[in-house]
Amino acid sequence: MTEELTQTDIIDALDELRDRVNDLKERVDSIETTVNEHDDTIDDHESILTATNGNVEALFGRSNDQEERLNDLRGDIDALDDTMQRLSRHIEDIEISVDIAVDLSELERILLGVDPEPDTVSAKRAVTIAQHWRDIAGSVGISGATGIDVADTRVKSKLEYWRNESLNHKQVHRALDELVEMSGGKLVEKETEGKKRVLIEDEDSELFLSREEVRDAAE
């Protein structure tokens, strides 16, 4: 036989059901709050991840820039190394020139390029004769040259050709006198066999008449 529910029992049951519903609502609210918090956390993580990705891309960009700069620096270093090598060779040439220049005559320094070209016409002609000494002196080496005959018309004709000017014998003689003076005693004028000649004084006297001879003497 079914027991009849009283009004009080029904009210109590409804209250209990209401309490359970309220409890479920609270639990749902709590879960919803937790989900929202998780969503916020996910949003924060996404923001951080986006920022991190941006930073990584920026780092990659900076890395590429640094690599380009490094390549540029390598190129600059290579160019600087080439310049230093050329400078080293130039310094070596200067040192050779300085070491020898103290023992060179005025004529030799002009031929080497240490001193500028002379101002006077006779001195310029003397330098021209020195530059072509081997052609007109019959030399077989730095020392022991046969010399130049002062009265030789061949010297006059060759000097006219080299300088593209007409000369008389007095002008040629003055150029030869200037040549002897500029040589600092390494060339002398002497009478030999009745002829006045410009000679290298002896086999021990070295007269450098070209840049190549100066460098050879330094080695």
MIVO-271113 format. One record per atom (N, C-alpha, C): atom name; z, x, y. Coordinates in steps of 0.1 Angstrom, whole numbers, padded with zeros to 4 digits. Layout:
BEGIN
ATOM  at     zz     xx     yy
ATOM  CA      Z      X      Y
...
***
This chain:
BEGIN
ATOM  at     zz     xx     yy
ATOM   N   0000   0009  -0012
ATOM  CA   0000   0000   0000
ATOM   C   0000   0009   0012
ATOM   N  -0010   0007   0021
ATOM  CA  -0011   0015   0033
ATOM   C   0000   0012   0043
ATOM   N   0005   0024   0048
ATOM  CA   0016   0022   0057
ATOM   C   0010   0020   0071
ATOM   N   0015   0010   0078
ATOM  CA   0009   0006   0091
ATOM   C   0015   0016   0101
ATOM   N   0006   0020   0111
ATOM  CA   0010   0029   0121
ATOM   C   0015   0020   0133
ATOM   N   0026   0025   0137
ATOM  CA   0031   0018   0149
ATOM   C   0025   0023   0162
ATOM   N   0027   0016   0172
ATOM  CA   0021   0020   0185
ATOM   C   0027   0034   0189
ATOM   N   0039   0036   0186
ATOM  CA   0045   0049   0189
ATOM   C   0038   0060   0181
ATOM   N   0035   0057   0168
ATOM  CA   0028   0068   0160
ATOM   C   0014   0071   0166
ATOM   N   0008   0060   0171
ATOM  CA  -0006   0063   0176
ATOM   C  -0005   0071   0189
ATOM   N   0005   0067   0198
ATOM  CA   0006   0075   0210
ATOM   C   0009   0089   0207
ATOM   N   0019   0092   0198
ATOM  CA   0022   0105   0194
ATOM   C   0010   0113   0189
ATOM   N   0002   0106   0181
ATOM  CA  -0010   0113   0175
ATOM   C  -0020   0116   0187
ATOM   N  -0022   0107   0196
ATOM  CA  -0031   0109   0207
ATOM   C  -0026   0121   0216
ATOM   N  -0013   0121   0218
ATOM  CA  -0007   0133   0226
ATOM   C  -0010   0146   0219
ATOM   N  -0007   0146   0206
ATOM  CA  -0010   0158   0198
ATOM   C  -0024   0162   0199
ATOM   N  -0033   0152   0198
ATOM  CA  -0047   0155   0198
ATOM   C  -0051   0161   0212
ATOM   N  -0045   0154   0222
ATOM  CA  -0048   0159   0236
ATOM   C  -0043   0173   0238
ATOM   N  -0032   0176   0232
ATOM  CA  -0026   0190   0234
ATOM   C  -0036   0200   0227
ATOM   N  -0041   0196   0215
ATOM  CA  -0050   0205   0208
ATOM   C  -0063   0207   0216
ATOM   N  -0068   0196   0222
ATOM  CA  -0080   0197   0230
ATOM   C  -0078   0206   0242
ATOM   N  -0066   0204   0248
ATOM  CA  -0063   0213   0260
ATOM   C  -0062   0227   0256
ATOM   N  -0056   0229   0244
ATOM  CA  -0055   0243   0239
ATOM   C  -0069   0249   0236
ATOM   N  -0077   0240   0230
ATOM  CA  -0091   0245   0228
ATOM   C  -0098   0248   0241
ATOM   N  -0096   0240   0251
ATOM  CA  -0102   0243   0264
ATOM   C  -0098   0256   0270
ATOM   N  -0085   0258   0269
ATOM  CA  -0079   0271   0274
ATOM   C  -0085   0283   0267
ATOM   N  -0087   0281   0253
ATOM  CA  -0093   0292   0245
ATOM   C  -0107   0294   0249
ATOM   N  -0114   0283   0252
ATOM  CA  -0129   0284   0256
ATOM   C  -0129   0291   0270
ATOM   N  -0120   0286   0279
ATOM  CA  -0120   0293   0292
ATOM   C  -0117   0308   0291
ATOM   N  -0108   0311   0282
ATOM  CA  -0105   0325   0280
ATOM   C  -0116   0333   0275
ATOM   N  -0123   0327   0265
ATOM  CA  -0135   0333   0259
ATOM   C  -0146   0335   0270
ATOM   N  -0148   0324   0278
ATOM  CA  -0158   0325   0289
ATOM   C  -0155   0335   0299
ATOM   N  -0142   0337   0302
ATOM  CA  -0138   0347   0311
ATOM   C  -0141   0361   0306
ATOM   N  -0137   0363   0293
ATOM  CA  -0140   0375   0286
ATOM   C  -0155   0379   0286
ATOM   N  -0163   0368   0283
ATOM  CA  -0178   0370   0283
ATOM   C  -0183   0374   0297
ATOM   N  -0177   0367   0307
ATOM  CA  -0181   0371   0321
ATOM   C  -0178   0385   0324
ATOM   N  -0166   0389   0320
ATOM  CA  -0161   0403   0322
ATOM   C  -0171   0413   0315
ATOM   N  -0174   0409   0303
ATOM  CA  -0184   0418   0295
ATOM   C  -0197   0418   0302
ATOM   N  -0202   0407   0308
ATOM  CA  -0214   0407   0315
ATOM   C  -0213   0416   0327
ATOM   N  -0202   0415   0334
ATOM  CA  -0200   0424   0346
ATOM   C  -0201   0438   0342
ATOM   N  -0194   0441   0330
ATOM  CA  -0194   0455   0325
ATOM   C  -0208   0460   0322
ATOM   N  -0215   0450   0315
ATOM  CA  -0229   0454   0312
ATOM   C  -0237   0457   0324
ATOM   N  -0235   0448   0334
ATOM  CA  -0243   0450   0347
ATOM   C  -0239   0463   0353
ATOM   N  -0226   0467   0353
ATOM  CA  -0222   0480   0358
ATOM   C  -0228   0491   0350
ATOM   N  -0228   0490   0337
ATOM  CA  -0234   0500   0328
ATOM   C  -0249   0501   0331
ATOM   N  -0256   0490   0333
ATOM  CA  -0270   0490   0336
ATOM   C  -0273   0497   0350
ATOM   N  -0264   0494   0359
ATOM  CA  -0265   0501   0372
ATOM   C  -0263   0516   0371
ATOM   N  -0253   0520   0363
ATOM  CA  -0250   0534   0361
ATOM   C  -0262   0540   0354
ATOM   N  -0268   0533   0343
ATOM  CA  -0279   0539   0336
ATOM   C  -0291   0540   0345
ATOM   N  -0293   0530   0353
ATOM  CA  -0305   0531   0362
ATOM   C  -0303   0543   0372
ATOM   N  -0291   0544   0377
ATOM  CA  -0288   0555   0386
ATOM   C  -0290   0569   0379
ATOM   N  -0285   0569   0366
ATOM  CA  -0286   0581   0358
ATOM   C  -0301   0585   0356
ATOM   N  -0309   0574   0352
ATOM  CA  -0323   0577   0350
ATOM   C  -0330   0582   0363
ATOM   N  -0325   0576   0374
ATOM  CA  -0331   0581   0387
ATOM   C  -0327   0596   0389
ATOM   N  -0314   0599   0386
ATOM  CA  -0310   0613   0388
ATOM   C  -0317   0622   0378
ATOM   N  -0320   0618   0366
ATOM  CA  -0327   0626   0356
ATOM   C  -0341   0628   0361
ATOM   N  -0348   0618   0366
ATOM  CA  -0361   0619   0371
ATOM   C  -0361   0629   0383
ATOM   N  -0351   0627   0392
ATOM  CA  -0350   0636   0403
ATOM   C  -0348   0651   0399
ATOM   N  -0340   0653   0388
ATOM  CA  -0338   0666   0383
ATOM   C  -0350   0672   0377
ATOM   N  -0358   0663   0370
ATOM  CA  -0371   0668   0365
ATOM   C  -0380   0672   0376
ATOM   N  -0380   0664   0387
ATOM  CA  -0388   0667   0398
ATOM   C  -0384   0680   0405
ATOM   N  -0371   0682   0406
ATOM  CA  -0366   0695   0412
ATOM   C  -0369   0706   0403
ATOM   N  -0368   0704   0390
ATOM  CA  -0372   0715   0380
ATOM   C  -0386   0719   0382
ATOM   N  -0395   0709   0383
ATOM  CA  -0409   0712   0385
ATOM   C  -0412   0720   0398
ATOM   N  -0404   0716   0409
ATOM  CA  -0406   0723   0421
ATOM   C  -0401   0737   0420
ATOM   N  -0389   0739   0413
ATOM  CA  -0384   0752   0411
ATOM   C  -0394   0761   0403
ATOM   N  -0400   0755   0393
ATOM  CA  -0409   0762   0385
ATOM   C  -0422   0767   0393
ATOM   N  -0426   0758   0402
ATOM  CA  -0437   0761   0411
ATOM   C  -0433   0773   0420
ATOM   N  -0421   0772   0426
ATOM  CA  -0416   0782   0435
ATOM   C  -0415   0795   0427
ATOM   N  -0410   0794   0414
ATOM  CA  -0409   0806   0406
ATOM   C  -0423   0813   0404
ATOM   N  -0433   0805   0401
ATOM  CA  -0446   0810   0399
ATOM   C  -0451   0816   0412
ATOM   N  -0448   0810   0424
ATOM  CA  -0452   0815   0436
ATOM   C  -0445   0829   0439
ATOM   N  -0432   0829   0435
ATOM  CA  -0425   0842   0437
ATOM   C  -0431   0853   0428
ATOM   N  -0434   0849   0415
ATOM  CA  -0440   0859   0406
ATOM   C  -0453   0864   0413
ATOM   N  -0461   0855   0418
ATOM  CA  -0474   0860   0425
ATOM   C  -0471   0869   0437
ATOM   N  -0460   0865   0445
ATOM  CA  -0456   0874   0456
ATOM   C  -0452   0888   0451
ATOM   N  -0444   0888   0440
ATOM  CA  -0439   0900   0435
ATOM   C  -0450   0909   0430
ATOM   N  -0460   0903   0423
ATOM  CA  -0472   0911   0419
ATOM   C  -0479   0916   0430
ATOM   N  -0481   0908   0441
ATOM  CA  -0488   0913   0453
ATOM   C  -0480   0924   0459
ATOM   N  -0467   0923   0460
ATOM  CA  -0459   0933   0466
ATOM   C  -0459   0946   0458
ATOM   N  -0460   0944   0445
ATOM  CA  -0460   0956   0436
ATOM   C  -0473   0964   0439
ATOM   N  -0484   0956   0440
ATOM  CA  -0497   0963   0443
ATOM   C  -0496   0970   0457
ATOM   N  -0490   0963   0466
ATOM  CA  -0489   0969   0480
ATOM   C  -0480   0982   0479
ATOM   N  -0469   0981   0471
ATOM  CA  -0460   0993   0470
ATOM   C  -0468   1004   0464
ATOM   N  -0476   1001   0454
ATOM  CA  -0484   1012   0447
ATOM   C  -0493   1019   0457
ATOM   N  -0500   1010   0465
ATOM  CA  -0510   1016   0475
ATOM   C  -0502   1024   0485
ATOM   N  -0490   1018   0489
ATOM  CA  -0482   1025   0499
ATOM   C  -0477   1039   0494
ATOM   N  -0474   1039   0481
ATOM  CA  -0469   1051   0474
ATOM   C  -0480   1062   0475
ATOM   N  -0492   1057   0471
ATOM  CA  -0503   1067   0472
ATOM   C  -0506   1072   0486
ATOM   N  -0505   1062   0495
ATOM  CA  -0507   1066   0509
ATOM   C  -0496   1076   0514
ATOM   N  -0484   1073   0510
ATOM  CA  -0473   1083   0514
ATOM   C  -0475   1096   0507
ATOM   N  -0480   1096   0495
ATOM  CA  -0483   1109   0488
ATOM   C  -0494   1117   0496
ATOM   N  -0504   1110   0500
ATOM  CA  -0514   1116   0508
ATOM   C  -0508   1122   0521
ATOM   N  -0500   1114   0528
ATOM  CA  -0493   1118   0540
ATOM   C  -0485   1131   0538
ATOM   N  -0477   1130   0527
ATOM  CA  -0468   1142   0523
ATOM   C  -0477   1154   0521
ATOM   N  -0488   1153   0514
ATOM  CA  -0497   1164   0512
ATOM   C  -0502   1169   0525
ATOM   N  -0506   1160   0534
ATOM  CA  -0511   1164   0547
ATOM   C  -0501   1171   0555
ATOM   N  -0489   1166   0555
ATOM  CA  -0478   1172   0563
ATOM   C  -0474   1186   0557
ATOM   N  -0474   1187   0544
ATOM  CA  -0470   1200   0538
ATOM   C  -0480   1210   0542
ATOM   N  -0493   1206   0542
ATOM  CA  -0503   1216   0544
ATOM   C  -0506   1218   0559
ATOM   N  -0504   1208   0567
ATOM  CA  -0508   1208   0581
ATOM   C  -0501   1219   0589
ATOM   N  -0489   1223   0585
ATOM  CA  -0482   1234   0592
ATOM   C  -0489   1247   0591
ATOM   N  -0497   1249   0580
ATOM  CA  -0504   1261   0578
ATOM   C  -0519   1260   0582
ATOM   N  -0523   1249   0586
ATOM  CA  -0537   1247   0590
ATOM   C  -0540   1251   0604
ATOM   N  -0552   1256   0606
ATOM  CA  -0557   1259   0619
ATOM   C  -0561   1246   0626
ATOM   N  -0563   1247   0639
ATOM  CA  -0568   1235   0647
ATOM   C  -0580   1229   0641
ATOM   N  -0589   1238   0637
ATOM  CA  -0602   1233   0631
ATOM   C  -0600   1226   0619
ATOM   N  -0591   1231   0610
ATOM  CA  -0589   1224   0597
ATOM   C  -0582   1211   0599
ATOM   N  -0572   1210   0609
ATOM  CA  -0565   1198   0611
ATOM   C  -0575   1187   0616
ATOM   N  -0585   1191   0624
ATOM  CA  -0595   1181   0629
ATOM   C  -0603   1177   0617
ATOM   N  -0608   1186   0609
ATOM  CA  -0616   1182   0597
ATOM   C  -0608   1173   0588
ATOM   N  -0595   1175   0586
ATOM  CA  -0587   1167   0577
ATOM   C  -0584   1153   0583
ATOM   N  -0585   1152   0597
ATOM  CA  -0582   1140   0603
ATOM   C  -0568   1139   0608
ATOM   N  -0560   1150   0607
ATOM  CA  -0547   1150   0612
ATOM   C  -0547   1150   0628
ATOM   N  -0556   1158   0634
ATOM  CA  -0558   1159   0648
ATOM   C  -0571   1151   0652
ATOM   N  -0571   1145   0664
ATOM  CA  -0583   1138   0668
ATOM   C  -0595   1148   0671
ATOM   N  -0606   1142   0673
ATOM  CA  -0618   1150   0676
ATOM   C  -0616   1157   0690
ATOM   N  -0621   1169   0691
ATOM  CA  -0619   1176   0704
ATOM   C  -0626   1169   0715
ATOM   N  -0623   1173   0728
ATOM  CA  -0629   1167   0739
ATOM   C  -0641   1174   0744
ATOM   N  -0641   1187   0744
ATOM  CA  -0652   1195   0749
ATOM   C  -0664   1195   0740
ATOM   N  -0676   1196   0746
ATOM  CA  -0688   1195   0739
ATOM   C  -0689   1207   0730
ATOM   N  -0686   1219   0734
ATOM  CA  -0686   1231   0726
ATOM   C  -0678   1230   0714
ATOM   N  -0666   1224   0716
ATOM  CA  -0656   1223   0704
ATOM   C  -0662   1212   0694
ATOM   N  -0668   1202   0699
ATOM  CA  -0674   1192   0690
ATOM   C  -0686   1198   0682
ATOM   N  -0694   1207   0689
ATOM  CA  -0704   1214   0682
ATOM   C  -0698   1224   0671
ATOM   N  -0687   1230   0675
ATOM  CA  -0681   1239   0666
ATOM   C  -0676   1232   0653
ATOM   N  -0671   1220   0655
ATOM  CA  -0666   1211   0643
ATOM   C  -0678   1208   0635
ATOM   N  -0690   1205   0641
ATOM  CA  -0702   1202   0633
ATOM   C  -0706   1214   0625
ATOM   N  -0706   1226   0631
ATOM  CA  -0709   1238   0624
ATOM   C  -0700   1240   0612
ATOM   N  -0687   1237   0614
ATOM  CA  -0677   1239   0603
ATOM   C  -0680   1229   0592
ATOM   N  -0683   1217   0596
ATOM  CA  -0686   1207   0585
ATOM   C  -0698   1211   0577
ATOM   N  -0707   1218   0582
ATOM  CA  -0719   1222   0575
ATOM   C  -0719   1237   0572
ATOM   N  -0708   1243   0572
ATOM  CA  -0706   1258   0570
ATOM   C  -0713   1262   0557
ATOM   N  -0711   1255   0547
ATOM  CA  -0716   1259   0534
ATOM   C  -0732   1260   0534
ATOM   N  -0738   1251   0542
ATOM  CA  -0752   1251   0542
ATOM   C  -0759   1262   0549
ATOM   N  -0751   1268   0559
ATOM  CA  -0757   1278   0567
ATOM   C  -0751   1292   0565
ATOM   N  -0740   1293   0558
ATOM  CA  -0733   1305   0556
ATOM   C  -0736   1311   0542
ATOM   N  -0741   1303   0533
ATOM  CA  -0744   1308   0520
ATOM   C  -0732   1311   0512
ATOM   N  -0721   1304   0515
ATOM  CA  -0708   1307   0508
ATOM   C  -0709   1303   0493
ATOM   N  -0702   1311   0485
ATOM  CA  -0701   1308   0471
ATOM   C  -0687   1303   0467
ATOM   N  -0679   1301   0477
ATOM  CA  -0665   1296   0475
ATOM   C  -0658   1295   0488
ATOM   N  -0645   1292   0487
ATOM  CA  -0637   1291   0499
ATOM   C  -0636   1304   0506
ATOM   N  -0635   1315   0499
ATOM  CA  -0634   1328   0505
ATOM   C  -0647   1336   0501
ATOM   N  -0649   1347   0508
ATOM  CA  -0661   1355   0505
ATOM   C  -0674   1350   0510
ATOM   N  -0674   1342   0521
ATOM  CA  -0686   1337   0526
ATOM   C  -0694   1348   0533
ATOM   N  -0707   1346   0532
ATOM  CA  -0716   1357   0538
ATOM   C  -0716   1356   0553
ATOM   N  -0712   1345   0559
ATOM  CA  -0711   1344   0573
ATOM   C  -0724   1338   0579
ATOM   N  -0723   1337   0593
ATOM  CA  -0734   1331   0601
ATOM   C  -0739   1341   0610
ATOM   N  -0752   1343   0611
ATOM  CA  -0758   1352   0620
ATOM   C  -0758   1345   0634
ATOM   N  -0751   1351   0644
ATOM  CA  -0750   1344   0657
ATOM   C  -0764   1342   0663
ATOM   N  -0773   1352   0661
ATOM  CA  -0786   1351   0667
ATOM   C  -0796   1343   0658
ATOM   N  -0792   1338   0647
ATOM  CA  -0801   1331   0638
ATOM   C  -0806   1318   0644
ATOM   N  -0819   1317   0645
ATOM  CA  -0824   1304   0651
ATOM   C  -0822   1293   0641
ATOM   N  -0820   1296   0628
ATOM  CA  -0818   1285   0618
ATOM   C  -0805   1277   0622
ATOM   N  -0795   1284   0627
ATOM  CA  -0782   1277   0631
ATOM   C  -0786   1268   0643
ATOM   N  -0794   1273   0652
ATOM  CA  -0797   1264   0663
ATOM   C  -0805   1252   0659
ATOM   N  -0815   1254   0651
ATOM  CA  -0823   1242   0646
ATOM   C  -0815   1232   0638
ATOM   N  -0806   1237   0629
ATOM  CA  -0798   1228   0621
ATOM   C  -0788   1221   0630
ATOM   N  -0782   1228   0640
ATOM  CA  -0772   1221   0648
ATOM   C  -0779   1210   0657
ATOM   N  -0791   1213   0661
ATOM  CA  -0799   1203   0669
ATOM   C  -0801   1191   0660
ATOM   N  -0804   1193   0647
ATOM  CA  -0807   1182   0638
ATOM   C  -0795   1174   0635
ATOM   N  -0783   1181   0633
ATOM  CA  -0771   1174   0629
ATOM   C  -0766   1166   0641
ATOM   N  -0767   1171   0653
ATOM  CA  -0762   1164   0665
ATOM   C  -0772   1156   0673
ATOM   N  -0785   1157   0668
ATOM  CA  -0795   1150   0675
ATOM   C  -0796   1153   0690
ATOM   N  -0796   1166   0693
ATOM  CA  -0797   1170   0707
ATOM   C  -0804   1184   0708
ATOM   N  -0810   1186   0719
ATOM  CA  -0817   1199   0722
ATOM   C  -0807   1209   0727
ATOM   N  -0808   1222   0722
ATOM  CA  -0798   1232   0726
ATOM   C  -0805   1245   0729
ATOM   N  -0799   1253   0737
ATOM  CA  -0804   1267   0739
ATOM   C  -0794   1276   0732
ATOM   N  -0798   1289   0731
ATOM  CA  -0790   1298   0723
ATOM   C  -0776   1300   0729
ATOM   N  -0775   1300   0742
ATOM  CA  -0762   1302   0748
ATOM   C  -0752   1291   0744
ATOM   N  -0757   1279   0743
ATOM  CA  -0749   1267   0739
ATOM   C  -0745   1269   0724
ATOM   N  -0754   1274   0716
ATOM  CA  -0750   1277   0702
ATOM   C  -0740   1288   0701
ATOM   N  -0741   1299   0709
ATOM  CA  -0732   1310   0709
ATOM   C  -0718   1305   0714
ATOM   N  -0718   1296   0724
ATOM  CA  -0705   1291   0729
ATOM   C  -0698   1283   0718
ATOM   N  -0706   1275   0710
ATOM  CA  -0701   1267   0699
ATOM   C  -0695   1276   0688
ATOM   N  -0702   1288   0686
ATOM  CA  -0697   1297   0676
ATOM   C  -0684   1304   0680
ATOM   N  -0684   1307   0693
ATOM  CA  -0671   1313   0699
ATOM   C  -0660   1303   0698
ATOM   N  -0663   1291   0701
ATOM  CA  -0652   1280   0699
ATOM   C  -0648   1279   0685
ATOM   N  -0658   1280   0676
ATOM  CA  -0655   1279   0661
ATOM   C  -0645   1290   0657
ATOM   N  -0647   1302   0662
ATOM  CA  -0638   1313   0658
ATOM   C  -0624   1311   0664
ATOM   N  -0623   1306   0676
ATOM  CA  -0610   1304   0682
ATOM   C  -0603   1293   0675
ATOM   N  -0610   1282   0672
ATOM  CA  -0603   1270   0666
ATOM   C  -0599   1273   0652
ATOM   N  -0605   1283   0645
ATOM  CA  -0601   1287   0632
ATOM   C  -0588   1294   0630
ATOM   N  -0582   1297   0642
ATOM  CA  -0569   1304   0642
ATOM   C  -0569   1318   0635
ATOM   N  -0580   1325   0636
ATOM  CA  -0581   1338   0630
ATOM   C  -0587   1339   0617
ATOM   N  -0590   1328   0611
ATOM  CA  -0596   1327   0597
ATOM   C  -0610   1331   0598
ATOM   N  -0617   1328   0609
ATOM  CA  -0630   1333   0611
ATOM   C  -0630   1343   0622
ATOM   N  -0638   1354   0621
ATOM  CA  -0639   1365   0631
ATOM   C  -0654   1368   0634
ATOM   N  -0656   1373   0646
ATOM  CA  -0669   1378   0649
ATOM   C  -0670   1393   0647
ATOM   N  -0679   1398   0639
ATOM  CA  -0680   1412   0637
ATOM   C  -0695   1417   0637
ATOM   N  -0696   1429   0641
ATOM  CA  -0709   1436   0640
ATOM   C  -0711   1441   0626
ATOM   N  -0721   1436   0619
ATOM  CA  -0724   1442   0606
ATOM   C  -0739   1444   0605
ATOM   N  -0743   1457   0602
ATOM  CA  -0757   1461   0601
ATOM   C  -0764   1457   0614
ATOM   N  -0758   1460   0625
ATOM  CA  -0764   1458   0638
ATOM   C  -0765   1443   0642
ATOM   N  -0759   1434   0634
ATOM  CA  -0760   1420   0638
ATOM   C  -0746   1415   0640
ATOM   N  -0744   1406   0650
ATOM  CA  -0732   1400   0653
ATOM   C  -0731   1387   0644
ATOM   N  -0720   1387   0636
ATOM  CA  -0719   1376   0626
ATOM   C  -0705   1369   0627
ATOM   N  -0705   1357   0624
ATOM  CA  -0692   1350   0622
ATOM   C  -0688   1350   0608
ATOM   N  -0677   1356   0604
ATOM  CA  -0674   1358   0590
ATOM   C  -0660   1353   0587
ATOM   N  -0658   1349   0574
ATOM  CA  -0644   1348   0569
ATOM   C  -0639   1362   0568
ATOM   N  -0628   1366   0573
ATOM  CA  -0624   1379   0575
ATOM   C  -0623   1387   0562
ATOM   N  -0617   1382   0552
ATOM  CA  -0617   1389   0539
ATOM   C  -0615   1378   0528
ATOM   N  -0615   1383   0516
ATOM  CA  -0615   1374   0505
ATOM   C  -0601   1367   0503
ATOM   N  -0591   1373   0510
ATOM  CA  -0578   1366   0509
ATOM   C  -0576   1355   0520
ATOM   N  -0585   1354   0529
ATOM  CA  -0584   1344   0539
ATOM   C  -0590   1331   0534
ATOM   N  -0583   1321   0534
ATOM  CA  -0588   1308   0530
ATOM   C  -0591   1299   0542
ATOM   N  -0603   1294   0543
ATOM  CA  -0607   1285   0554
ATOM   C  -0611   1272   0547
ATOM   N  -0603   1262   0550
ATOM  CA  -0606   1249   0544
ATOM   C  -0615   1241   0554
ATOM   N  -0627   1238   0549
ATOM  CA  -0637   1232   0558
ATOM   C  -0640   1217   0554
ATOM   N  -0632   1212   0545
ATOM  CA  -0634   1198   0542
ATOM   C  -0620   1192   0537
ATOM   N  -0619   1179   0537
ATOM  CA  -0608   1172   0532
ATOM   C  -0605   1175   0518
ATOM   N  -0616   1175   0510
ATOM  CA  -0615   1178   0495
ATOM   C  -0609   1192   0493
ATOM   N  -0613   1202   0501
ATOM  CA  -0607   1215   0499
ATOM   C  -0592   1216   0502
ATOM   N  -0588   1208   0512
ATOM  CA  -0574   1208   0516
ATOM   C  -0566   1202   0504
ATOM   N  -0571   1191   0499
ATOM  CA  -0564   1184   0487
ATOM   C  -0564   1193   0475
ATOM   N  -0575   1200   0473
ATOM  CA  -0575   1209   0461
ATOM   C  -0565   1221   0463
ATOM   N  -0564   1225   0475
ATOM  CA  -0554   1236   0478
ATOM   C  -0540   1232   0476
ATOM   N  -0537   1219   0478
ATOM  CA  -0524   1214   0477
ATOM   C  -0519   1212   0462
ATOM   N  -0529   1211   0453
ATOM  CA  -0525   1208   0439
ATOM   C  -0521   1220   0432
***
